[in-house]
Amino acid sequence: QVQLLEPGGGLVQAGGSLRLSCAASGSIFSMGWYRQAPGKQRELVAAISSVGSTKFTDSVKGRFTISRDNAKNTVYLRMNSLKPEDTAVYYCAASRVTIVPVTAVGYWGQGTQVTVSS
């Protein structure tokens, strides 16, 4: 059983930046983040494979970057130019195969709140 630890999150003003991290307790192929705002479905934010292939949802392209340290089984999400609509609970996701779509996710983090004030 793989556990995901995701400290970080917090409150930031619009236009600001934040970095999330997620450490897995074991070797994982695909990692990334989903987010869920109140009253909305959980949506993919970004994903990265162990070989560095990335995927982003359209609304964050050009603003968010995702990277990983395979030696530490850790993935990072750098969020720039944050907008109030980025406000959500961000969940680290991992799988030994793929984390897309959401039904393929094998492991979830506990979630961390990101709030962007206008």
Disulfide bonds with the S-S distance in Angstrom:
Cys22-Cys92 1.94
